[in-house]
Amino acid sequence: MADANQRGSSQPIPLRLVPREAAGSGDGTAAGDPRLVADHGSASAGHEARVTGAPDTAGPRSVIGPNAPGTGHGGSSAPAKIEVGQEHAWTIVVDLDRCTGCQACVAACWAENNVPINTAEDYETYRPFVWIRVERYWEGEYPNIKARYLPILCQHCGNAPCEPVCPVYATYHSPEGLNFQTFNRCVGTRYCQNNCPYMVRMFNFFEPSWPESLRNQLNPDVTVRSRGVMEKCNMCVQRIRRAEIAAAREGRAIRDGEFQTACAQACPTSALIFGDLVDPNSRAARLRGDRRNYQMLAELGTAPSVTYLKKVDPNAAAE
């Protein structure tokens, strides 16, 4: 049976560049700036990106990301909305300018969420288990070539296409803006996986197993999924619940930065920032207002909760 969850064969997302002067933190009004119109090379050219517009006096400085504001994959993005009276709206901001592709987030997610160990056979059959993956793209031609990294996890969409197709309501939207998967309700139709444009849902074709030496490291707060069950990123909901219980016991609100998801905690460059959008003073909420922000594939109308910040490239060649 062919696996619809072919992570290794996913189509690359084209990279685009915009001038650096439109990049800093601001009021987000740069979306309509004509200077931000960008072009990108063909796939055969290794997605070589080119900048339009005149460089500043300090030389060509550019911002790189899967799209330029106002065009392509989310320039006119519509992120998930925060409802009136909503207590929390958890999110992750991914700063591509900080990501080095080390994949510490991937390893931390495996350990925290009891994700099965991947073997060479899993990758050869396109069935690896990764709740968060780091995709690598090559830009330019040898010897002038650069590696670009793009962490991809469940976008926890406000208008998630995976939710309405589940016949048993195993995947649903929480009041806190997260897309949850109820493991013991899932019957394995894989409709949600077929409907997800981000390819971030995993199906258990076999019973998960770990070496004897690693069984004691499994997280008791996370259910080990069985064969025939769909799974995906839950934004470390077990940590969210633990923090909520502790805050309620002490009669206070959850403080910004009080806890992190496993991926955000493990990132050595703080490229992943977890936070609550309901709190306008949280770091995640402030970064979401950065002019570099965009939502992945937002033109599909999925209203992603995860925000990306375009990469700044001071050495990009301008046209």
N, C-alpha and C positions, 0 to 999 in steps of 0.2 A: 504494500500500500504506500502510495506516495505521501509524503508528509507536507502538509500545507504550511508548516512552520519552518520554512527553509530560510534560516537566518543568514547563512553564508552566501545565498544567492540573491539577497535583496538588492534592488536597484539603488545606485548611489544618488544622494540628493545633491543637485548642482550647487557649487559654491559661488558666491558673488561678493564683490567688493564695493565699499562706499567710502567717500573721503573721510579722513580722521576728524576734520573740523565739525562734522555732524554727529560725532560719536559720544561726546561726554554726557554726563548726567544733565538732564534738562527737563523741560515740561512736555517732551514727547511731540512737539509740534513739527518736528523735522520730517514727518511722514510725507508731507506734500512738497518738500524742498526739491526743486528741479536738479540740484547738484547731486542728488542721490540716485539718479538713474544710472544703472550699471549693466554691464554685459558679462557674459561668461563664454568660455571656449567650449568646443565640442568634447564628447566623451573620449574620442580618439586622441585628443590633445591633453588628456589627463586633467580635464576640468581646469585648464589654465584660465585664471580670472584676470580681467583687465578693468582698470578704473577709468571712468569718464569724469571730466571736470578738471580744472586747473589745480595743481598742488599748491600748498602754502609755501611761505618763504623758507621754512625749515626743511623742505624737500618732500618727496612723495611719501605720505603717510596714509594708511588706509585701514578700513575695518572690513574683516571678512566674516561671512556667515552664509547660511543657505539662502539668503535673500536680502535684497536691499529694501529699506522701508518704502512702502507704497507700491511694491511690485512683488510678484512671485509668491513664495511660500509663507505668507503671513504678514506682509507689509501693512495691509489693511486688516490686520488680525482682529478677531473678536474673542478675547479670552473669556474664561468662565466668569460669570457674574456672581457678585456677592449679594445675597438676598437680605432684605431688611430684617433685622433681628437675628441674623445668623451668628451663632456663638463663635465658631471657628471656620476658617477657610485655609486649610493647610496647602502648602505649595512648595515646590523646589525651583530655585533659580539656578540655571547652569551657565556659568561664565566661561565661554569658549576661549577667552583670552588667557585664562589661567590653567586650562586643561593641558596636561602633558602626555596623556595617553598611558599613564602608568597602570591603570586598571586596578588600583587599590580598592576602588568602589565596588568593582565586580567581586573581588575576593571577600570583602566585608559583607556583601549581600549574601553570598553563599553561606558564610558562617552564621550570620544572624537569622536567616530564614530557612535553614535546613534544606537548601537547594542541593539536589543530588550531584555527586561528583561526575564531571564529564570525562569520557575516555576518547581515545582517537577514533573509535568506531562511531561515537555519537556525532563527532564533527564530520566524518566521512559520509554519514547517512543524513546529514543536515538535521540532527535532532539534539543539539546541545541544550542544556538548561541554563539560561541566564535571565534573571529578572531585570538586569540592567546590562547593557553591552556598550562597548566603546568602538565605534566604527572609525576606520582610518581611510583617509582619502589622500591621494597623491596629486600635487599641483605642480605643473610645469614639466619640463623635459630635462633629462639628465644632461649635464651635471647640476643644472639649476632647478632642483626639485625640492619640494617641501612636503612634509607630512602634516595633515590636518586631522584633528580628532573631534569626534562628535558623540558624547554619551547619550544613549537613548534608553529611556525607561517608559513605563506606562504614563501617559500624559494626563490621566485622571480627568477626562474630558467632561465638560459641563453638559454636552450634548453627545454622549458616548454612543457610537454606532453598535457597540457590542451589547449594550443593555437590552434594547427592545427585541432582539432576535433570540434571546435565551428562553426556551419553552418552560423552564422550571424556576425562573427568577433567581438563578444562582448568582448572577452578576447584577448589581444594583448600585444606585447612587446614594451616598450617605448624606445626612444633613450638614456634614462638615466639608462637603465638596470633594469627597474621595470616591473612587470607583472600586467597590469591594467585590471579592469573589468568595462565595460561601462554598467551601470545599465539600462538605457532607451533603449538599443539595445538588451538586453538579452530576449530571448523567453522561457527560462526555460527548455531546452532539458536535462540539467544535464549531458551532455556528458563530459564536463570539470571535473565535480565532479567525475565521474567514472574513468577518466583517471589520476587523481591526486594521486600519491603514498603516499602523506603526509596527506591526509584527512583533508585539511584545508579550504575547500570550503563549504559554508552553503547555503541551499536552503530555501526560504521563502514559507513554506506551507500555512501560514496564514498571514493576514494583521497584521503588527506590531502595538502594542499599549502600552501606558504607563499610569500610574496613573495620575490623574489630577495634583497632587502635583509635578510631575516630568517633565511635558511637557515644562516648561520654561527653563529646563536645557539642552534641545536638542541643539546640535551644528549647527548653521545656515550655516556653511561652508560645511556641509556634507549632502548629499541627504538621506532622509529616504526611504529605499527600500520598494517596494510594494510586494504583493503576486505574486508568480511565477517567482521571480528574484533570480539569484545566486549572492552571495556576498562573500567577503574575505578580508584579510588584503591588504591595498594599501600603506603601509608604511607611513601613514599620509601624503599623497600627498598634502593635503590642507596646511599643514605647510611648505612643500617644496616650493610650489608656492608662499606663502606669503613671505618667506625669499628671493626667487629669485626676486620678485618684489621690495622688500626693497633694495636689493643690487644693482639692475639695476638703481633704482632711485638715489642712492648715487654714482653711477659710480664706483663700486668696486666689487670684487669677494666675494662670500660667505665664511665667516670665519669658520674654524673648531670649532664645539661646539656652534655656534651661535644659533642653535635651535636643538631640539631633537624630536623624535617621542614620542607619549604619553606614551608608555610602557617603553622606556628608561628613560624618565624624571621621572616617578613614581618609578622606581626601587630603593629601599633604599640602596642596596649594589653595584650599578653600574654593575650589571651582564649583562645588555644589553647596548651595545655601538653602537650608530648610527654614520655614517660618510660617507665620500666620498672617494672612492678608487682611484679616479683620483689624489687626493692630497696625495702624498707619505708621507707627514709629519702628516697626520691626525692620530688621535689615533686609529681609526678603521683599517686603512691601516697598521699601525705598529703592532697591535695585530694580524692581519691576518697572519703575518710572524712568529708568535710564533710557536714553535715546537709542541705545544699541539693542533694545529688546525686540523680540518677535516670538511668535508661537509657531511651532512646527506644523506644516500642512494645515494652517488655520483656514485656508480658502475652502476646505472641505466642509466647513461649518461645524466642526467638532467641539469648538470652544475649549481648547486645552487649558489645564490649570498650570502646567509646567511652562516656565518662561526661559528663553535662551537669550544670552547677550552675545552679540557678534564679536568675533576676534579682531583685535587691533594688530595690524601688520605694518610696522614702521618702515619695512624694506620693500614693500610692494611697488612694482614698476607702474607708473602712471602713463597713460597714453598721451 
